């Protein structure tokens, strides 16, 4: 599904899972395929035929199920770590000016 020229919504079909589809589309083979459908000088736009014309490897349903079972917790942990990193960055960005200005001194009680 094309949401805009710069955004595609890809949903798995049949026995394919989101985790497996994500893994397939993250591979260098798909990137190389998709680059052949891109155009633009300053901003690349992927052509609408890039996804429909890509032949993704379809594995046995049991293999996909096992893969998904193993990968799902890893993706969840990765998302949690990315959220934590964003929160830490925000905290750093709020505290750094206070530290530099001397309004907050490390080790002092509030």
ChimeraX commands (.cxc) that place a marker at each C-alpha (Angstrom):
marker #1 position 0.00,0.00,0.00 radius 0.5
marker #1 position 1.40,3.42,-0.95 radius 0.5
marker #1 position 0.66,6.02,1.71 radius 0.5
marker #1 position 2.66,8.76,-0.06 radius 0.5
marker #1 position 5.59,9.06,-2.44 radius 0.5
marker #1 position 7.92,8.52,0.52 radius 0.5
marker #1 position 6.00,6.03,2.64 radius 0.5
marker #1 position 4.92,2.49,1.91 radius 0.5
marker #1 position 2.86,0.28,4.17 radius 0.5
marker #1 position 3.87,-3.35,3.79 radius 0.5
marker #1 position 1.81,-6.10,5.35 radius 0.5
marker #1 position 2.61,-9.83,5.32 radius 0.5
marker #1 position 0.40,-12.29,3.51 radius 0.5
marker #1 position -0.53,-15.89,4.29 radius 0.5
marker #1 position 1.94,-17.66,6.62 radius 0.5
marker #1 position 4.47,-14.81,6.52 radius 0.5
marker #1 position 4.85,-12.84,9.77 radius 0.5
marker #1 position 5.73,-9.18,10.32 radius 0.5
marker #1 position 9.02,-10.23,11.89 radius 0.5
marker #1 position 9.97,-12.39,8.89 radius 0.5
marker #1 position 8.92,-9.69,6.43 radius 0.5
marker #1 position 10.93,-7.10,8.37 radius 0.5
marker #1 position 13.98,-9.39,8.22 radius 0.5
marker #1 position 13.60,-10.00,4.48 radius 0.5
marker #1 position 13.23,-6.30,3.68 radius 0.5
marker #1 position 16.24,-5.47,5.89 radius 0.5
marker #1 position 18.58,-7.65,3.82 radius 0.5
marker #1 position 21.17,-6.19,1.42 radius 0.5
marker #1 position 19.52,-8.11,-1.44 radius 0.5
marker #1 position 16.30,-6.12,-1.06 radius 0.5
marker #1 position 18.22,-2.86,-0.70 radius 0.5
marker #1 position 20.09,-3.56,-3.96 radius 0.5
marker #1 position 16.83,-4.48,-5.69 radius 0.5
marker #1 position 15.02,-1.37,-4.41 radius 0.5
marker #1 position 17.86,0.97,-5.42 radius 0.5
marker #1 position 17.23,-0.05,-9.02 radius 0.5
marker #1 position 13.75,1.44,-8.71 radius 0.5
marker #1 position 14.80,4.72,-7.09 radius 0.5
marker #1 position 14.96,8.09,-8.75 radius 0.5
marker #1 position 15.68,11.64,-7.65 radius 0.5
marker #1 position 18.72,13.82,-7.30 radius 0.5
marker #1 position 18.62,15.18,-3.75 radius 0.5
marker #1 position 15.95,12.91,-2.28 radius 0.5
marker #1 position 15.53,9.35,-3.51 radius 0.5
marker #1 position 12.01,8.13,-4.19 radius 0.5
marker #1 position 11.42,4.40,-4.48 radius 0.5
marker #1 position 9.30,3.41,-7.46 radius 0.5
marker #1 position 5.93,1.77,-6.83 radius 0.5
marker #1 position 7.04,-1.45,-8.56 radius 0.5
marker #1 position 10.00,-2.11,-6.25 radius 0.5
marker #1 position 8.02,-4.14,-3.74 radius 0.5
marker #1 position 5.63,-6.03,-6.03 radius 0.5
marker #1 position 8.48,-7.07,-8.31 radius 0.5
marker #1 position 10.75,-8.31,-5.51 radius 0.5
marker #1 position 10.79,-12.08,-5.10 radius 0.5
marker #1 position 11.26,-12.64,-1.40 radius 0.5
marker #1 position 12.41,-16.06,-0.26 radius 0.5
marker #1 position 9.42,-17.95,1.07 radius 0.5
marker #1 position 10.31,-20.51,3.69 radius 0.5
marker #1 position 8.35,-23.38,5.13 radius 0.5
marker #1 position 5.62,-22.19,7.52 radius 0.5
marker #1 position 7.25,-24.06,10.43 radius 0.5
marker #1 position 10.61,-22.41,9.81 radius 0.5
marker #1 position 8.96,-18.98,9.72 radius 0.5
marker #1 position 7.10,-19.78,12.96 radius 0.5
marker #1 position 10.34,-20.81,14.73 radius 0.5
marker #1 position 12.16,-17.76,13.34 radius 0.5
marker #1 position 9.38,-15.46,14.53 radius 0.5
marker #1 position 9.30,-17.09,17.96 radius 0.5
marker #1 position 13.04,-16.44,18.38 radius 0.5
marker #1 position 13.19,-12.99,16.84 radius 0.5
marker #1 position 10.08,-11.39,18.37 radius 0.5
marker #1 position 11.60,-11.01,21.89 radius 0.5
marker #1 position 14.81,-9.62,20.37 radius 0.5
marker #1 position 12.89,-6.98,18.42 radius 0.5
marker #1 position 10.88,-6.11,21.53 radius 0.5
marker #1 position 14.10,-5.72,23.55 radius 0.5
marker #1 position 15.61,-3.61,20.78 radius 0.5
marker #1 position 12.57,-1.31,20.80 radius 0.5
marker #1 position 12.80,-0.99,24.59 radius 0.5
marker #1 position 16.49,-0.07,24.37 radius 0.5
marker #1 position 15.79,2.52,21.67 radius 0.5
marker #1 position 13.09,4.05,23.89 radius 0.5
marker #1 position 15.51,4.13,26.81 radius 0.5
marker #1 position 18.20,5.74,24.65 radius 0.5
marker #1 position 15.72,8.45,23.57 radius 0.5
marker #1 position 14.80,9.13,27.21 radius 0.5
marker #1 position 18.46,9.31,28.23 radius 0.5
marker #1 position 19.22,11.68,25.36 radius 0.5
marker #1 position 16.35,13.91,26.42 radius 0.5
marker #1 position 17.58,13.90,30.04 radius 0.5
marker #1 position 21.12,14.74,28.87 radius 0.5
marker #1 position 19.83,17.56,26.67 radius 0.5
marker #1 position 17.88,19.00,29.63 radius 0.5
marker #1 position 20.69,18.65,32.17 radius 0.5
marker #1 position 23.69,19.71,30.10 radius 0.5
marker #1 position 22.78,23.42,29.87 radius 0.5
marker #1 position 22.08,23.43,33.62 radius 0.5
marker #1 position 25.47,21.85,34.34 radius 0.5
marker #1 position 27.33,24.20,32.00 radius 0.5
marker #1 position 25.64,27.28,33.46 radius 0.5
marker #1 position 26.43,26.15,37.02 radius 0.5
marker #1 position 22.76,26.10,38.03 radius 0.5
marker #1 position 23.16,22.42,38.85 radius 0.5
marker #1 position 26.29,21.08,40.54 radius 0.5
marker #1 position 26.84,17.31,40.59 radius 0.5
marker #1 position 26.77,15.81,44.06 radius 0.5
marker #1 position 24.83,18.65,45.69 radius 0.5
marker #1 position 21.62,17.79,47.50 radius 0.5
marker #1 position 18.48,19.34,46.07 radius 0.5
marker link #1:1,2 radius 0.2
marker link #1:2,3 radius 0.2
marker link #1:3,4 radius 0.2
marker link #1:4,5 radius 0.2
marker link #1:5,6 radius 0.2
marker link #1:6,7 radius 0.2
marker link #1:7,8 radius 0.2
marker link #1:8,9 radius 0.2
marker link #1:9,10 radius 0.2
marker link #1:10,11 radius 0.2
marker link #1:11,12 radius 0.2
marker link #1:12,13 radius 0.2
marker link #1:13,14 radius 0.2
marker link #1:14,15 radius 0.2
marker link #1:15,16 radius 0.2
marker link #1:16,17 radius 0.2
marker link #1:17,18 radius 0.2
marker link #1:18,19 radius 0.2
marker link #1:19,20 radius 0.2
marker link #1:20,21 radius 0.2
marker link #1:21,22 radius 0.2
marker link #1:22,23 radius 0.2
marker link #1:23,24 radius 0.2
marker link #1:24,25 radius 0.2
marker link #1:25,26 radius 0.2
marker link #1:26,27 radius 0.2
marker link #1:27,28 radius 0.2
marker link #1:28,29 radius 0.2
marker link #1:29,30 radius 0.2
marker link #1:30,31 radius 0.2
marker link #1:31,32 radius 0.2
marker link #1:32,33 radius 0.2
marker link #1:33,34 radius 0.2
marker link #1:34,35 radius 0.2
marker link #1:35,36 radius 0.2
marker link #1:36,37 radius 0.2
marker link #1:37,38 radius 0.2
marker link #1:38,39 radius 0.2
marker link #1:39,40 radius 0.2
marker link #1:40,41 radius 0.2
marker link #1:41,42 radius 0.2
marker link #1:42,43 radius 0.2
marker link #1:43,44 radius 0.2
marker link #1:44,45 radius 0.2
marker link #1:45,46 radius 0.2
marker link #1:46,47 radius 0.2
marker link #1:47,48 radius 0.2
marker link #1:48,49 radius 0.2
marker link #1:49,50 radius 0.2
marker link #1:50,51 radius 0.2
marker link #1:51,52 radius 0.2
marker link #1:52,53 radius 0.2
marker link #1:53,54 radius 0.2
marker link #1:54,55 radius 0.2
marker link #1:55,56 radius 0.2
marker link #1:56,57 radius 0.2
marker link #1:57,58 radius 0.2
marker link #1:58,59 radius 0.2
marker link #1:59,60 radius 0.2
marker link #1:60,61 radius 0.2
marker link #1:61,62 radius 0.2
marker link #1:62,63 radius 0.2
marker link #1:63,64 radius 0.2
marker link #1:64,65 radius 0.2
marker link #1:65,66 radius 0.2
marker link #1:66,67 radius 0.2
marker link #1:67,68 radius 0.2
marker link #1:68,69 radius 0.2
marker link #1:69,70 radius 0.2
marker link #1:70,71 radius 0.2
marker link #1:71,72 radius 0.2
marker link #1:72,73 radius 0.2
marker link #1:73,74 radius 0.2
marker link #1:74,75 radius 0.2
marker link #1:75,76 radius 0.2
marker link #1:76,77 radius 0.2
marker link #1:77,78 radius 0.2
marker link #1:78,79 radius 0.2
marker link #1:79,80 radius 0.2
marker link #1:80,81 radius 0.2
marker link #1:81,82 radius 0.2
marker link #1:82,83 radius 0.2
marker link #1:83,84 radius 0.2
marker link #1:84,85 radius 0.2
marker link #1:85,86 radius 0.2
marker link #1:86,87 radius 0.2
marker link #1:87,88 radius 0.2
marker link #1:88,89 radius 0.2
marker link #1:89,90 radius 0.2
marker link #1:90,91 radius 0.2
marker link #1:91,92 radius 0.2
marker link #1:92,93 radius 0.2
marker link #1:93,94 radius 0.2
marker link #1:94,95 radius 0.2
marker link #1:95,96 radius 0.2
marker link #1:96,97 radius 0.2
marker link #1:97,98 radius 0.2
marker link #1:98,99 radius 0.2
marker link #1:99,100 radius 0.2
marker link #1:100,101 radius 0.2
marker link #1:101,102 radius 0.2
marker link #1:102,103 radius 0.2
marker link #1:103,104 radius 0.2
marker link #1:104,105 radius 0.2
marker link #1:105,106 radius 0.2
marker link #1:106,107 radius 0.2
marker link #1:107,108 radius 0.2
marker link #1:108,109 radius 0.2
marker link #1:109,110 radius 0.2
view
